[in-house]
Amino acid sequence: MNFLPLFFGLALTVLLGACASPAPPIAISSDTSTKPVTQADASKANSTTPKREASSLKDLLYQVSQQHNISLAVLENGFKDVQHLSQVKKLVAPPPVTFQKNWRVYRSRFVEPVRTRAGLSFIEQNRAALEAAESESGVPHQVIAAIIGVETIYGRQMGNFRVKDVLSTLAFDYPEAPNQVAREILFQNQLKDLIILCWQEAKSRQDAFNRCLNQSSSYAGAIGLPQFMPGSILQFATDGDGDGVIDLRNNRRDAIFSVANFLKVHGWQPGMPIYFSVVQNEKTQAKIIELADGQPVAKITVSELIQMGILEPSNGDLLQGGVEPNSKALIVDLPSPGVNQEPEVLYVVGLQNFLSIVNYNRSYFYAQSVAEFAEALGYQNKSALTRERVEKPEQLPANKNRVAAAKASKKDGKAKKSSKPPKPNN
């Protein structure tokens, strides 16, 4: 994720994960920045040159008080014990220039037996919720489970920093970097979103407001089973069981539906694959390298890639597990250190569903790990359309009564009793 030094980069991928972005989905054919972006990055994206909105936490609290009609005394009470965390500054600092990305090591952290067994167990314990979310969103339940597994190992690693400390530190003392001002504004916006979120949840109760501000998060401020940033919780989190409360920390059904909703909003195509393997040989190698420009933009068609010999003809046939020939795609590069430190690069073709996952966390490593972990959990990475559906497309059915479905499921009832995850151990 974010191409940090290996140790920090791997951890940040997990902890920032659901950096689910309130920004529009990544464009299919227009230019976008090549700078890696986490959930937080996209949360309050601004196309104009950033300007400092607040010079201190005190200023920010005053602004929020005025803009949202919240007592300044309440806000000051909630932040009276806020702490500056020098540790998180080190964790988000830019990597050294000598850092080399390593796809093989990165993948091995997520697509491995222990996590796979945990994922299969999670699916069995929450099958009704996962299948209901799949029916409503079109996102395969294995993909939903894979994201939660990559993010927090199903609640085992949700971070151990107080979220208000993290966001306050990064909002006003982000590490020195070329984009320091933009990053500080980004985290200021996330801090504002946290305050609004906590005020809504607290229903005007100071103690509840303070508890919300003090909840644990990753060292970038991501919260809960799916690791959503505060802005993403406000925009994409979903009440999966219809109880009127969205709880991404303890309620697995809420987390499941929220992940599904995020991917759906960001362009998930039901019944379509995530990626294709490339045909890599002497004839295609140079073109593959040329097309792997690092930009998360689908701007070449599957048909063109077939004509170049980079994809098999079956990849453009819906009835053979492919996609429509005019579907847009991109070449994804996944490098690892090789002999004499020369990188060895694995290439794949990313499709629209690949980009939907990239919106969750702006990292090719992350998206490909989710895809391959989902396959380890039983996901079939190919089109799931019958001849009848190809000739006469029909929409996936929506679950119109989540509450009834939740009550009707004995498995869900059991899962809910055990849905509170163990204490974070990272």
C-alpha positions as CSV (number, residue, x, y, z in Angstrom):
1,M,0.0,0.0,0.0
2,N,1.3,3.4,-0.2
3,F,4.8,2.0,-1.1
4,L,6.3,2.8,2.4
5,P,9.3,0.9,3.7
6,L,8.4,-2.8,3.7
7,F,7.6,-3.1,7.4
8,F,5.7,0.1,7.7
9,G,4.1,-0.3,4.2
10,L,2.7,-3.7,5.0
11,A,1.3,-2.5,8.3
12,L,-0.1,0.7,6.8
13,T,-1.9,-1.3,4.1
14,V,-3.7,-3.3,6.8
15,L,-4.4,-0.4,9.0
16,L,-5.4,2.2,6.5
17,G,-7.3,-0.3,4.5
18,A,-10.8,0.8,4.3
19,C,-9.6,4.1,3.5
20,A,-12.9,4.1,1.7
21,S,-13.0,7.2,-0.3
22,P,-15.9,9.6,-0.3
23,A,-14.5,11.0,-3.5
24,P,-15.9,9.9,-6.9
25,P,-14.7,6.6,-8.2
26,I,-11.4,6.5,-10.1
27,A,-12.0,7.5,-13.7
28,I,-12.2,4.9,-16.4
29,S,-10.6,7.0,-19.1
30,S,-9.5,10.4,-17.7
31,D,-6.2,11.2,-16.2
32,T,-5.6,10.8,-12.4
33,S,-2.7,11.4,-10.2
34,T,-0.2,8.6,-9.9
35,K,0.6,9.5,-6.3
36,P,-0.5,6.7,-4.0
37,V,-3.6,7.6,-2.1
38,T,-5.1,5.9,1.0
39,Q,-8.7,6.0,2.1
40,A,-7.9,9.2,3.9
41,D,-6.4,10.8,0.8
42,A,-9.5,10.6,-1.2
43,S,-11.8,11.5,1.7
44,K,-11.9,15.2,1.1
45,A,-10.2,15.5,-2.3
46,N,-9.9,19.0,-3.6
47,S,-8.9,19.9,-7.1
48,T,-7.8,23.4,-6.1
49,T,-4.5,24.4,-4.4
50,P,-4.9,23.5,-0.7
51,K,-5.0,26.4,1.8
52,R,-4.7,26.0,5.5
53,E,-8.1,26.0,7.1
54,A,-7.0,26.0,10.7
55,S,-3.7,26.7,12.3
56,S,-4.4,24.8,15.5
57,L,-6.7,22.3,17.1
58,K,-8.3,25.2,19.0
59,D,-9.1,27.0,15.8
60,L,-10.6,23.8,14.3
61,L,-12.8,23.2,17.3
62,Y,-14.1,26.7,17.1
63,Q,-14.9,26.3,13.4
64,V,-16.8,23.1,14.0
65,S,-18.7,24.7,16.8
66,Q,-19.8,27.5,14.6
67,Q,-20.5,25.5,11.5
68,H,-22.4,22.7,13.2
69,N,-24.0,24.4,16.2
70,I,-22.1,22.2,18.7
71,S,-21.2,23.7,22.1
72,L,-17.5,24.8,22.1
73,A,-17.4,23.7,25.8
74,V,-18.5,20.2,24.7
75,L,-15.8,20.0,22.1
76,E,-13.1,21.3,24.4
77,N,-14.1,18.8,27.0
78,G,-13.7,16.0,24.5
79,F,-10.2,17.1,23.6
80,K,-8.9,18.2,26.9
81,D,-6.6,15.2,27.3
82,V,-5.6,14.9,23.6
83,Q,-2.0,13.7,23.1
84,H,0.6,14.4,20.4
85,L,1.8,11.1,19.0
86,S,5.3,11.3,17.6
87,Q,5.1,7.6,16.8
88,V,2.5,8.0,14.2
89,K,4.6,10.7,12.5
90,K,7.3,8.1,12.1
91,L,4.9,5.5,10.7
92,V,3.5,7.8,8.0
93,A,6.9,9.3,7.0
94,P,8.0,8.9,3.4
95,P,10.1,5.8,2.6
96,P,13.8,6.1,2.0
97,V,14.9,6.5,-1.6
98,T,16.5,3.1,-1.5
99,F,13.2,1.3,-0.7
100,Q,12.3,-1.4,-3.1
101,K,8.7,-2.7,-3.4
102,N,8.3,-6.5,-2.9
103,W,5.2,-8.1,-4.2
104,R,6.2,-11.6,-3.2
105,V,6.6,-10.6,0.5
106,Y,3.6,-8.4,0.5
107,R,1.3,-11.2,-0.9
108,S,2.7,-13.7,1.5
109,R,1.4,-11.7,4.4
110,F,-2.2,-12.0,3.3
111,V,-2.6,-15.1,1.0
112,E,-1.4,-17.7,3.5
113,P,-3.0,-20.6,5.4
114,V,-3.7,-19.0,8.7
115,R,-5.6,-16.1,7.3
116,T,-7.3,-18.4,4.8
117,R,-8.6,-20.6,7.5
118,A,-9.8,-17.6,9.4
119,G,-11.6,-16.3,6.3
120,L,-13.3,-19.6,5.6
121,S,-14.5,-19.6,9.3
122,F,-15.7,-16.0,9.0
123,I,-17.7,-16.9,5.9
124,E,-19.4,-19.9,7.6
125,Q,-20.2,-17.9,10.7
126,N,-21.6,-15.0,8.7
127,R,-22.9,-16.7,5.6
128,A,-26.4,-15.3,5.7
129,A,-25.2,-11.7,6.1
130,L,-22.5,-12.1,3.4
131,E,-24.9,-13.7,0.9
132,A,-27.6,-11.0,1.6
133,A,-25.0,-8.3,1.0
134,E,-23.9,-10.0,-2.2
135,S,-27.5,-10.1,-3.4
136,E,-28.0,-6.5,-2.7
137,S,-24.7,-5.1,-4.0
138,G,-23.5,-7.6,-6.6
139,V,-20.2,-7.9,-4.8
140,P,-19.2,-11.6,-4.2
141,H,-19.2,-12.5,-0.6
142,Q,-15.7,-13.9,-0.8
143,V,-14.4,-10.5,-1.9
144,I,-16.2,-8.8,1.1
145,A,-14.7,-11.4,3.4
146,A,-11.3,-11.0,1.8
147,I,-11.2,-7.2,2.4
148,I,-12.1,-7.6,6.1
149,G,-9.5,-10.3,6.4
150,V,-6.8,-8.2,4.8
151,E,-7.7,-5.2,6.9
152,T,-8.0,-6.6,10.4
153,I,-7.9,-10.4,10.3
154,Y,-11.6,-10.3,11.1
155,G,-11.2,-7.9,14.1
156,R,-8.0,-9.1,15.6
157,Q,-5.9,-6.1,14.5
158,M,-8.0,-2.9,14.6
159,G,-5.3,-0.6,15.9
160,N,-4.3,0.6,19.3
161,F,-4.1,4.3,19.0
162,R,-6.8,6.7,20.2
163,V,-8.4,8.1,17.0
164,K,-8.6,11.7,18.2
165,D,-4.8,11.6,19.1
166,V,-3.9,10.2,15.7
167,L,-6.0,12.7,13.6
168,S,-5.0,15.7,15.8
169,T,-1.3,14.9,15.4
170,L,-1.4,14.4,11.7
171,A,-3.7,17.4,11.1
172,F,-1.3,19.9,12.6
173,D,2.1,18.2,12.6
174,Y,2.4,16.0,9.6
175,P,6.0,14.9,8.8
176,E,7.9,17.1,6.5
177,A,7.2,16.2,2.9
178,P,6.4,17.9,-0.5
179,N,2.7,17.4,0.2
180,Q,2.8,18.3,3.8
181,V,0.2,21.1,3.6
182,A,-2.2,19.0,1.6
183,R,-1.9,16.1,4.0
184,E,-2.5,18.2,7.0
185,I,-5.7,19.6,5.5
186,L,-6.7,16.1,4.6
187,F,-6.4,15.0,8.2
188,Q,-8.0,18.2,9.5
189,N,-11.0,17.2,7.4
190,Q,-11.0,13.7,8.8
191,L,-10.8,15.2,12.3
192,K,-13.9,17.3,11.6
193,D,-15.7,14.3,10.2
194,L,-14.8,12.4,13.4
195,I,-16.3,15.1,15.5
196,I,-19.5,15.2,13.5
197,L,-19.7,11.4,13.5
198,C,-19.2,11.2,17.3
199,W,-21.7,14.0,17.9
200,Q,-24.3,12.2,15.8
201,E,-23.7,8.9,17.7
202,A,-23.6,10.5,21.1
203,K,-27.0,12.2,20.8
204,S,-25.9,15.2,22.8
205,R,-24.3,13.1,25.6
206,Q,-20.9,14.3,26.7
207,D,-19.7,10.9,28.0
208,A,-20.8,9.1,24.8
209,F,-19.1,11.8,22.7
210,N,-15.9,11.4,24.6
211,R,-16.0,7.6,24.3
212,C,-16.4,7.9,20.5
213,L,-13.4,10.2,20.3
214,N,-11.3,7.9,22.4
215,Q,-12.0,4.7,20.4
216,S,-9.0,2.9,19.0
217,S,-7.9,3.2,15.4
218,S,-5.0,2.5,13.1
219,Y,-2.1,5.0,13.1
220,A,-3.8,6.8,10.2
221,G,-7.2,7.0,11.9
222,A,-9.0,4.1,10.3
223,I,-11.7,2.5,12.4
224,G,-13.4,-0.9,12.9
225,L,-13.5,-4.3,11.2
226,P,-13.2,-2.8,7.7
227,Q,-10.9,0.1,8.7
228,F,-13.0,3.0,7.5
229,M,-11.8,6.6,7.9
230,P,-14.4,8.9,9.6
231,G,-15.4,10.5,6.4
232,S,-16.0,7.2,4.8
233,I,-18.2,6.1,7.8
234,L,-20.3,9.2,7.2
235,Q,-20.7,8.5,3.5
236,F,-20.6,4.8,3.0
237,A,-21.2,2.9,6.2
238,T,-24.5,1.0,6.2
239,D,-26.9,-0.3,8.9
240,G,-26.7,-3.9,7.9
241,D,-29.2,-5.3,10.5
242,G,-31.7,-2.4,10.5
243,D,-31.3,-1.7,14.2
244,G,-30.8,2.0,13.6
245,V,-27.2,2.0,14.7
246,I,-24.1,1.6,12.5
247,D,-21.3,-0.2,14.5
248,L,-18.3,-1.1,12.4
249,R,-16.4,-2.3,15.5
250,N,-18.6,-4.9,17.0
251,N,-21.4,-5.6,14.4
252,R,-20.2,-7.9,11.7
253,R,-23.3,-7.5,9.6
254,D,-22.8,-3.7,9.6
255,A,-19.2,-4.1,8.5
256,I,-20.1,-6.6,5.8
257,F,-22.8,-4.4,4.3
258,S,-20.6,-1.3,4.5
259,V,-17.8,-2.9,2.6
260,A,-20.2,-4.1,-0.1
261,N,-21.8,-0.7,-0.3
262,F,-18.4,1.0,-0.7
263,L,-17.4,-1.3,-3.6
264,K,-20.8,-0.9,-5.2
265,V,-20.7,2.9,-5.1
266,H,-17.2,2.8,-6.6
267,G,-18.3,1.0,-9.7
268,W,-18.3,-2.8,-8.9
269,Q,-19.6,-4.7,-11.9
270,P,-21.7,-7.7,-10.7
271,G,-20.7,-11.0,-12.3
272,M,-17.5,-9.7,-13.8
273,P,-13.9,-10.8,-13.0
274,I,-11.3,-8.6,-11.2
275,Y,-8.2,-9.3,-13.3
276,F,-6.8,-11.4,-16.1
277,S,-3.3,-13.0,-16.4
278,V,-1.3,-11.6,-19.3
279,V,0.3,-13.6,-22.1
280,Q,4.0,-12.6,-21.6
281,N,6.5,-13.6,-24.3
282,E,9.1,-12.0,-26.5
283,K,6.4,-10.5,-28.8
284,T,4.3,-8.9,-26.0
285,Q,6.9,-8.0,-23.4
286,A,7.8,-4.5,-24.6
287,K,4.2,-3.5,-25.1
288,I,3.3,-4.7,-21.6
289,I,6.1,-2.7,-20.1
290,E,5.0,0.4,-22.1
291,L,1.4,0.1,-21.0
292,A,2.2,-0.4,-17.4
293,D,2.4,3.4,-16.7
294,G,1.5,3.2,-13.0
295,Q,-1.7,5.3,-13.5
296,P,-4.8,3.8,-12.0
297,V,-6.8,4.5,-15.1
298,A,-8.5,2.0,-17.4
299,K,-7.9,3.5,-20.9
300,I,-7.3,0.5,-23.2
301,T,-9.9,-2.0,-24.3
302,V,-9.8,-5.7,-23.8
303,S,-10.3,-6.1,-27.5
304,E,-7.1,-4.1,-28.1
305,L,-5.2,-6.2,-25.6
306,I,-6.3,-9.3,-27.4
307,Q,-5.2,-7.9,-30.7
308,M,-1.8,-7.2,-29.2
309,G,-1.6,-10.8,-28.0
310,I,-1.5,-9.7,-24.3
311,L,-4.8,-11.4,-23.5
312,E,-6.3,-14.6,-24.7
313,P,-9.4,-14.3,-27.0
314,S,-11.5,-16.0,-24.4
315,N,-10.9,-13.0,-22.1
316,G,-13.2,-11.0,-24.5
317,D,-16.0,-13.7,-24.4
318,L,-18.6,-13.5,-21.6
319,L,-19.6,-17.1,-22.1
320,Q,-16.0,-18.2,-21.5
321,G,-15.5,-16.2,-18.3
322,G,-14.4,-13.0,-19.9
323,V,-15.8,-9.6,-20.3
324,E,-17.3,-7.5,-23.1
325,P,-14.5,-6.8,-25.7
326,N,-14.9,-3.1,-25.4
327,S,-14.5,-3.1,-21.6
328,K,-11.7,-0.8,-20.5
329,A,-8.6,-2.2,-18.6
330,L,-5.1,-1.3,-17.5
331,I,-1.8,-3.1,-17.1
332,V,-0.8,-3.6,-13.5
333,D,2.8,-4.0,-12.5
334,L,3.7,-6.0,-9.3
335,P,7.5,-5.8,-8.8
336,S,9.8,-7.8,-6.5
337,P,13.6,-7.5,-6.0
338,G,15.4,-9.9,-8.3
339,V,19.0,-10.9,-9.1
340,N,21.4,-8.1,-8.5
341,Q,18.6,-6.0,-7.1
342,E,17.0,-5.8,-10.6
343,P,13.2,-5.9,-10.2
344,E,11.3,-9.0,-11.3
345,V,7.8,-7.8,-12.3
346,L,4.6,-9.8,-12.5
347,Y,2.0,-8.2,-14.7
348,V,-1.7,-8.6,-14.8
349,V,-4.6,-6.9,-16.5
350,G,-6.8,-5.0,-14.1
351,L,-10.5,-4.5,-14.9
352,Q,-13.2,-2.2,-13.5
353,N,-13.6,-4.4,-10.4
354,F,-9.9,-4.1,-9.8
355,L,-10.2,-0.4,-9.8
356,S,-13.2,-0.6,-7.4
357,I,-10.8,-2.2,-4.9
358,V,-8.1,0.3,-5.7
359,N,-10.6,3.0,-4.6
360,Y,-10.7,1.2,-1.2
361,N,-6.9,1.5,-0.9
362,R,-4.8,3.1,-3.6
363,S,-2.4,0.3,-4.0
364,Y,-2.0,-2.3,-6.8
365,F,-0.4,-4.6,-4.2
366,Y,-3.5,-4.3,-2.0
367,A,-6.0,-4.8,-4.8
368,Q,-4.3,-7.9,-6.2
369,S,-3.9,-9.4,-2.7
370,V,-7.6,-8.9,-2.1
371,A,-8.4,-10.6,-5.4
372,E,-6.1,-13.6,-4.8
373,F,-7.2,-13.9,-1.1
374,A,-10.8,-13.9,-2.3
375,E,-9.9,-16.7,-4.8
376,A,-8.4,-18.7,-1.8
377,L,-11.8,-18.3,-0.1
378,G,-13.6,-19.8,-3.1
379,Y,-14.2,-16.8,-5.4
380,Q,-14.2,-17.7,-9.1
381,N,-12.4,-14.9,-11.0
382,K,-14.4,-15.1,-14.2
383,S,-17.7,-13.8,-15.5
384,A,-20.7,-15.5,-13.9
385,L,-23.2,-14.9,-16.7
386,T,-25.2,-17.6,-18.3
387,R,-26.2,-17.5,-22.0
388,E,-29.7,-16.4,-20.9
389,R,-28.4,-13.5,-18.9
390,V,-26.0,-12.4,-21.7
391,E,-28.9,-12.4,-24.2
392,K,-31.4,-10.9,-21.8
393,P,-29.6,-9.1,-18.9
394,E,-31.3,-8.9,-15.6
395,Q,-30.4,-7.0,-12.5
396,L,-29.4,-8.8,-9.3
397,P,-32.2,-8.9,-6.8
398,A,-32.0,-6.5,-3.9
399,N,-32.6,-7.5,-0.3
400,K,-35.5,-5.2,0.6
401,N,-35.9,-6.3,4.2
402,R,-32.6,-6.7,6.0
403,V,-34.2,-6.8,9.4
404,A,-36.4,-9.8,8.5
405,A,-33.5,-11.6,6.8
406,A,-31.3,-11.0,9.9
407,K,-34.0,-12.4,12.3
408,A,-34.7,-15.3,10.0
409,S,-31.1,-16.5,10.1
410,K,-30.1,-18.6,13.0
411,K,-26.5,-18.5,11.9
412,D,-26.6,-14.7,11.9
413,G,-28.0,-14.9,15.4
414,K,-25.1,-17.0,16.6
415,A,-22.6,-14.8,14.8
416,K,-24.0,-11.7,16.4
417,K,-23.4,-13.2,19.8
418,S,-19.8,-13.8,19.0
419,S,-19.3,-10.7,16.8
420,K,-17.4,-8.7,19.3
421,P,-13.8,-9.1,18.2
422,P,-10.9,-9.8,20.6
423,K,-8.7,-7.0,21.8
424,P,-6.3,-5.7,19.2
425,N,-2.9,-7.4,19.6
426,N,-0.8,-5.3,17.3
